[in-house]
Amino acid sequence: MSSRDAIVEVTRGGRVESRHRVSAAAINPQGELIAWVGDPELVTFLRSAAKPIQALPVVADGAADAFGFSDAELAVICASHSGEPGHIEAVEAILSRIDCTEDDLECGVQWPFHKPAAEALRDEGRSPSRIHNNCSGKHAGMLAWSRHCDVDTKGYIEPDHPVQVRICSEIAARARADCEAIPLGVDGCGVPSFALPLNAMADIYANVVTSAETDRTSAAGRITSAMTGEPWYVGGTGRLTTRLMDVAGGRLLAKYGAEAVYCLGDRETGIGITVKIEDGHKRAIGPAVVEVLKSLGLLSGEELEQLDDRHFSVVKNTRGEIVGEVRPDFQVERAN
């Protein structure tokens, strides 16, 4: 099989029913491509995998210290959270401390990802609000930076707002690019989203974890420690990102982005990885990510066993019967 044929298969009755094409890139701390799947230079949007980098200015420019943010609060600033009560409480705590309210959030309204949390709202006769948006923590972080830097909080989602200009400079520096050259789109929550090649995204994560291990008191060090130390706040109950960081014992920094883009950094080796399911279907991301980590030797046998249900996930019908499987079918190519 050539690297261009890399897929995740979906089976039913022992036959392949669907295929999801995979591309991935792995970069070492020196910025060199060491392994890949499919097209490592595929350009796509970073989406919510940008959140840890979008959070770096909150720490680097003093807002986190000024407002006394805990690791859990820093983690929820980096999160695509599930809208569970603990997530909402963390975002509310941030807003209260920076003298903002939910009305200051410029993200849209969204039902919680966590079904019990969504059902609880319905049972109470309530509708979701902006704070239930999976990006509300990120938006609270942007408001915190704006408060601390004494700039207008209104319109903080616009590309020319100081917080977005600052974030773009952070993204560009760690991707070895020019901010003005990075194509922008509008993310699901209204803020700018950055289009980069997969190898550049992986380079960002390699840079972050390498910086974190070099200086754990740095912005990269504190964000990495917060996310890996409080993984539930980054995702939520049963979420792949939370599971990966938990199972790896804090060694892996991981973050999912919409349309099935996934970024990771290994704190021990400094390797950065980006995986993209090209049709954007999230059901293929777990098998692809775990297979790439396995192929690179970044998961132990025990860790792989704990993640087996994500490596080879099942397809069920409405009766709860297992009728198929979602499984990786590709080989990771390596540089000589």
N, C-alpha and C positions, 0 to 999 in steps of 0.2 A: 504494500500500500504506500503510495506517495504521501508526502506531508499535506498535499492539497486535498487529499481524500479523507482528512481527519473528520470523524463524525461521532456523535452520540446517537445510538440506535434506540428506537422504541419498538418493542416486540409485542405481539399478541398471538396466542396459539402457536408459539414456536417460530413465527415468521416475523420478519422485519416489516413494520407497518409505516414508520416514519423515520426520518433522519434529520439531525441537526448538525450543521457544519460548525466546526470549532477552529478558532485561531488562538494562539497564545504566544507570549514572549517571556523569557527569563533573562534578567540582566544582573551582572555581578557588580560589586561596589565600584569598580573602575568604569562602569558604563558600557561594558562589552556584552554583546548578545552571546549567551552561552548555550541556550536551548530554545526550541520553538516548536510550534504546531501550526500547520497551515501557513497563514501570511502574518509574520510578526510585525509587519509595517502597516497593517490594516488600520486605517484612520476611523475612529469612532468617537463618540462623546464619553467623557469620563463620568458623567452623571453623578450619582451619590458616592461613588468611589473617591470623589474629590473632597468629601467632607473632612477627613483628618487634616488635609492641607488647608482647607478653608478655615479650620479652627486654629491653625498655628499662630496667626497674628493675635488672637485673643490672649495667648500666653506670652508671645514674644514682645508684644507692645504694652504689657502690664495690666491688662484688664482682669485677667484671672486672679492675680495677686490683689489688685485693688478691691475686688468684690469678694474675695475669699472663696473661690470656687473649689469644691471638693473634686476628687477623682471621678466620682459618679456623675457629677454635673458636667465635668469636662467630657466624659464619655458620651453623655446624652447630647452634647453639642456636636459630637461627631456621628450621631446616630441616624439610622433610618428605623426609628423605634416602632414598636408594635402597638403603641397606644394603651399599654397596660397601666393600671393605677400608679405604679411606681415611676413609670416614665413621665406621666403627667405631673406628678408631685415634684419631680426633679426640675422640669421646665418651669413650673409655677414658682419654685424656689429661686431660680435664676431671675425670672421676671420681677419678682418682689424685691430682690436685692439691688437691681439696677433701676428701680423706680419706673418700671414699665408694666403694662398690663397686656392681656391677650389681644386687646384691640390694636396694640402696636405691631403685632405680628402681621406681615404682609404675605404670608403663605395662604393658600386656599383651605377650604374646609374638606376634611377627609374622614371617613369612617376608620376606626382602629383596624389594623391588620389582625390583631388578636381577636378571634371569634368570641370568646367569653366576654371580653371587654366591650365589643360591639353589641352583643346580646344584652349586656347589663344596661347599656344606654337605652336600648329599645324598651326593655322591661320597665325602665323608669320613666318612659315617655319622653326621653330627651333625644335631641339630635346632636350629632358631632359638631365641634367647633374648630377653630384654627389650631388650638392647642393639641387636638388629636391628630393633626397632620403629622406624618412620620418625620417631616423635616422641621418640626417646631423647635427642636433643640438647636439646630443649626441657625435658625432665624433668631433665636434668643441670643446666641453667641454673637451674631452680627450686630444686634442691638446693643449688646454689652460693649463691644469694641467701639461703636459709635458714641455711646455715653462717655466712655473713658477718654476718648480722643476729642470730646467736645465738638462733635459734628452733628448736624441735623439727623435725627433718626428717620424722618420721613423720606420715602423713596430709596431706602437702603438697598432695595433689590435691583436698582438701575445700574447699568454697566459703568456709568460715569460717577457714581457715588463713591466717596473716598474709601469705604470698606471694600467695595468690589475692585477698585483700582489696586488696593493693597493686596487683596487675594490674588489677583491676576499676576502681580509681580512675584508672589510666593510660588505660584504654580510654575511660572516661566523659569524662575531661577533653578528650581529643582528638576525641571525637564530639559534644562540646557537649551532654552529657546528664548525668543523675544516675545514679550507680552502682546505687542501689536500684531505679531504674525500668527497668533493662535486664533483659529476661527471660533466664533461664539455662536451658541444657540440659546434658547430659553429653556431652562429646566422645568420639570413638572411643578415645582413650587414657585416659579417666577424669577429665580436668580439666574445669572449667566451660567451656561454650561460650556465646557471647554472640549474642543475636538483635537485629539492628538493620536499619533500612531501608538499601537500597543506597546512597542519597545520603549517609547518615551514615558508612557504611564508606568511601566515596570521600573524604569530608571528613577522616577519620582519616589516610588516605594523603597527601592534600594537605598536611595539617598536618605530618606527619613529614618529607616531602621539603623543605618550606619551612623548617622548623626546622633541618634538616640543612644546607641551603645558607646559612642565616643564621649558624650556628655549627657548624663541622665538628668541633669538639672536644666538642660536646654529646652526650648519649646518642643522640639521633636521628641526629646526624652520624656517630657511630662505627658505629652499627648499619647505617645506609645504606651507608657506605663498605665495611664488612665484607661485606655481602651482594652489593653490586655489584662489589666487587673480587675476591671469591672465590665466584662463582656456582655452581661445581660442588658446593660443600659445602651449598648451599641445596636442591639437587635431586639431580642426578647425571647420568650419561651419557645423552644423548639426551632429557632431560626439558625440557618447554616452558619452565619458569621459568629454568632454566640457559641455554637457548638465547636467550631474549629478552634477558636481562641481558648476555649475552656479545655478541650481535649489535649491541645498542644501545651497546656500549662503555662500560657503566656508567651511562648516562644514565637508564635506567629501573629503578626498584625494583619487583620483581614477586614475587607469592606466590600460589600455588594453595591452595585449600581443598577439602576433600571435598564431595561433592554438587555439584561444578561451580560453585563460587564462585571468583572471581579478582579480586585487587586489585592495582593498579599506582599508582605515583607517578612523574611526570616531573620530574626534578631541574631542568631548564632553565626550565620554565613554572610549576612548582608545582601542576600539575593532578593531581588524584586521580581514579581511575577504578575502578569495580567492575562486573564482568560476572557475570551469573548465568544458567546454563542451568536453566530452571525444573523440568525433569524429572530433573535431577541427573546426566545422562549426560555423562561426561567427554570422549567423542569429539567433542562439538560445541564444546568450550571453545576450542581452538586457532583454528578458523575465526572464531569470534565475537570473540575478543580481538584477533586481528590485523586484522580488518575494522574494529573500533572504533578502534584505533590509527591505521589508515590514514585513516579518515574524519576524524579529528581532526588529521591532518597531523603525527603524532608519530613516523612512521617515514619515512626517506628511501627513494628508489627502490631504492638498493642494499640497504638493510636489508630492504625488502619482498621483493626477489628472493631474499635468503638465507632468508627465512621462508616462501617460497612453498609448501613442502610442508606447513606448518602452516596456512596460509591456505586451501588447497584440498587436503585430505588424500584419499588414495585408500582405496577399499574393496577388499580382496583376498579371494579364496576360499582353500580349503585347499591348492590347487595353486599358490598364489602368483600367480595371474592377477589383474590389475586388472579389477574388474567394476562399479565405481561410484565415486562421489565424495562427500565431505562438504564442503559449500560454504555460505557465508553468503548469505542472501537477505533483506536488510533495509537500511533507511536510518537513519542517525543523525539524530535531530531536534535542532535547535539553538534556544537561547533568542534572542529578538530583541535 
